[in-house]
């Protein structure tokens, strides 16, 4: 059995990791760390785990955690991970970081969007953990930078067209809506029920922190610079992201041609579902699952592709992809622990 520890176990992503790993046939959860709940049972933070998991949360000391695990998930805020991850790697552990601390290869770019980086020597070592693009390097990685939720939806939606060189001007527009769990579990007035219910608003326009991550990966696929205009919105649902991509095409293209490209690109991917022409992606159809549902068409007058990408931001956008990465790291079947059918209604 693989011994797994979670640092930041009582946030939304940490709780989702616990839920998934409890159903994983090859994993035993051996340690949970949380500053807020140190010394208290995990079912104090998540009553839903009552009777399923009896572990007391401990203070997040990476040296101590490392003695209890083979793989450590760091589901902590940016800035915190860069302190813990070097210690865990020195102790010989595999690390899957769900924060943003190791996603960007360029230190200056990271520091422009976040804070000063205290472990820049690990930026090149870290492997970007999007299995559909980087499976081979993930398999041999000790440090995996788990993708952000918005970038997961946008990159998976755009990658086939970028890879085939069908994108005019090496740019796209991404309009994305997210449920409120994407903001984390900390209490903020702007995310309280009264502030969010019956509301729909954009935020962090035009400079959301996930933008350089999207552009870095899409530029890597394109083999050159790539530009994204990204506008995120908050909607009054618990979980889910729907990204609508507008992509100008280099030549006249039919919806059928587009579908064929996406089917070929994702035919062997267990968690990407390319939908038939009469279906549109819907966050309700991926809720609680590790699926990314993609639907698409071409607006003929403008010769513009419209791609809809739906994920559960806490699963494929965080904990689910982290477990998928762990499976690849340890040579397990990629679907292990991730075969839950989406919840509906």
N, C-alpha and C positions, 0 to 999 in steps of 0.2 A: 504494500500500500504506500502511496505517496503521502507524506506528511505535509500538510498545508497550513500556513499561518496567514492571518490577515491583520495588517496594521491599518487602523482607521475602520474598525469592524462595525461601528455603530452609525455610520452614515448610510445614505441610501444605497450607494454602490457596494459598501461593505455588507449590508444586509442582503443584497441580491446575490453576492458571492456566496454567503452562507447558505442561502436557499438552494442555489444550484449545486454547490459542493455536497450538501447533505444527500443529494440524489445521485452522486457520482460513484460508480462502482469501484473505482480504483483510488479513491482519496479518503483520507481521514483528516478532519480538522483538529489540529493539535494545539493551537494557540490563537488567541484573539487579543488585540491590543486596542485600547481606547482611553484617551485622557479623561474624557467626561465620565465614563462608566468604570474606571479602574476600581477593582475590588468588588464589583457587582456582577451578578450572573447576566449572561447575554439576554436572557428572557426579560430582564428589566428594561432593556433597550428595545427589544422586539418580542412582545408577548406571544406573537405567532409561533415562536420557536419553543414555547413551553412544552416540556415533555419530550422534545426531539433532540435537544442539545444542552448538556450541562457543562458549560465552561464558564469560568469566571474571567472577566476581562482584566488584563493587566496593564501596567504602565508601559507605554511603547518604547522599550529599550531594545534597540536592534541587536545588540550582542546577546541578550538573553533570549530573544525571539529566535535567533539563528540556531540556538542549541536544540530547538524543538521542532524544526521544520526542514524539509528538503526544498520547498518553494515558498516564497513569501510574496503576497500581494500587498502592495502599498497603495491603499485607497485613501490617501491623505491629500490635503490641499497642496498646491504648488508652493515651493519653498521648504516644506517639511520633508518631502521625499528626497530632495538632494542632500539632506543631512543623514538620512537613514540608509539610503541605497549603497553608498560606498562601503559602509560597515558590513552590510549583508553580503556584498560581493567578496569582500576580504575574508569573510567567514566561509566562503565556498558555496553560497546558496544561489539558486536561480531566483531572479526577481522579475516580477511583472508589475510595472508601475502604472497606475491608473491616473496619476496626476499628469500635468503638462510638462514636468521638469526635464524630460529627456526626449521629447518629441521633435524639437527643432535642432538641426545639426549646427546651425550657426549661433555661436554664443551672443554675438552682438544683436542678432534678430531676437533671440529669447529675451535679452535684457531690455530691448526696446519695448517689448509687449508685456513683460512681467517684472522681474526683480533681478538684482545681481545674482549670478550663478556661482555657487561655491564648489561645484564638482564638474567643471567644464571638460576635464580630461575624459569623462565618460560619455560625452555627447556623440562622439564618433563610434564608440563601441555599441551604443544602444541601437537595437533594431526596431524599426517602426512595425508595430504589431497588427498589420492588416493582412490576415492570411491569404485573402484572395489575390494579393499582389506580391507578398514577400514570404511566402510559405517556406521556401528553401533556406533562407537566412534565419528565419525564426527557429527552425529545427536545431540549429547549432548555437543559438544565442544564450548567453547567461543573463543579459539584461534586455527586457522587452519594454518598449515605450508603447503602452496601449493607446490606440487612437482616441481622439475626442469624439463626442457623440455627433455633433454637426458634421465634422469632417468625414466620419464614416458614411453617413447618408449621402453627402455630396460627392465624395470620391467614388464610391461604388456606382452611383448614378452616372457619373461622367466618364469613368475610366475607359470603357470600350471605344467610345468615339475619339477620345484623346489618343489612345494607343494606335488607332487606325489612321490618325491624321485627318479626321473629318471635320475638325473644329476650325472654323474660319477665324482668323485673327488671334488664335491661341488665347481665347478668353470666353468666359461664360458669366451668366447672371444666376445667382442662387437665392431663391426666396424660401425661407424655412420657418416652420412653426414648431414650437416645442411645448411639451407639458411642463408644469412647474417643478417637478422633481429634478429637472436638469440643473436647477439653481442650488441644489444641495439641501441638507436638512436643517441648517442653522436658521434661526428665526430672524426674518427681515420683514419690516412693515410692508414693503412693496410686494411680498409674496404671500401675505396673509389672505384668507378666504375673501374678505370684503374688498380687498384691493384687486384681486384677480378675477373673481366671479363676475360674469356678464361683461367682461372686458377683453379687448384684443389690442395689443400694442407692440410696436417695434422697440428694439433697444440696441444699445452699442452700435449705432449707425454713424459713420460707415466703417468703424474700426473695431470689430469684434476680435477677441484674442484667438479665435480659431482660424481666422483668415490666413495668417502666414503658414499654418499647418497644411491647409488645403492647397495653397499655391506651391509649397515645397514638394508635396507628393505629386501633384499634377504636372509640375515642371519636370520631375524625375521621369514620369511616364512619357511626356512629350519630347524629352531630350533637349529642352530649352526653356526659356522663360514662359510663365503662364500666369494669367491674370484672372482673378475672381472678384466680381462685385457681389457682396454677401450682405443680405439683410435678414436678421433673425427676428422672430416674433414670439411673444409669450401668449399662450392660449389657456383657457381654464379647464385643463384636463390634468390628470395625475402624471401620465407618462405617454411617451410617443413623440416621434419627430416625423414630419412630412416635409421633404425638401422638393421644391419645384425648380427645375433647372431649365433655363432658356439658352439654347446653344445654336448659334448661326452655323450653318453647314457650308462646306467649301464647294459643293456642287448640288444640283437638284437631286433629291433623294426621296424615295417613297417610305411610308411607314413600314411596309413589309420588309424593305431592305434593312431598315433600322432594327427591326425585330430580329432578323436573321443574324445581324452582327452581335446583338446582345445574347441571343440563344447560344451562339458559338462561344462567346466569351465566358459564359457562366454555366455551361452545360455540366461541368464536373464539380461545381461548387455546391456543397451540401446546404448552405444557408442563404443562398441568393435565389429568389424565385422571380423569373421573368414572366409577367402575367400576359394572358391572351389579350387580343386587341379590344375586346368588349369589357375589360376589367380595369379599374383605376385603383392605384395603391391607396390603402386606407390604414391608418395607425391601429384601428380596432382589430384588424386582421393579423397583426403581428404582436399584439399585447402579450407580454410575459414570455415571449419566445426569442430565439436567436436569429430569426429570419430577417432578411432585407427584401422587401417586395418592390419590384421595379416595373413600372408601366411607362409607355411612351407612344408618341405619335409625331408626325411632321405636319406643321402648319404650312401648307403648300404655297400660299401667296407670298409668304416671307422666307420660305425655305429655311425654317427654324425648327429644330427639334425641341419638343417639350417632354422632359423626362421627370417622372414622379418617383421618388424614393422614400419608402416608409420603413422605419425601424422603431423598436422599443429602445428609448435612450438609455435605460438602465441595464438592458441585456445586450443586444448587439452593439449598443453604443457605449458599453462599459463592462459589466461583470461577465456577460456571456462571451464577448470576444476575448476577455482575459482568460477564461477557462478554455476556450478554443485554442488560444496560444499555448497554454499549459499542456494541453493534449498533444500538440505538435512537438513541443520541447521534449516531452517524455516518451514520444513514439507510440502514443495511444491512438485508438480510432478517434477521428476528429469530432465525431458526434457524441462521444461519451459524456454523459451528464447533461446534454444539451438537446435532448429529443422531445422536450415538452411541446405539446400542441398549443398553439396560441389560445388565450382565454377569450371566450365570447359567450354572452355579452359582457 
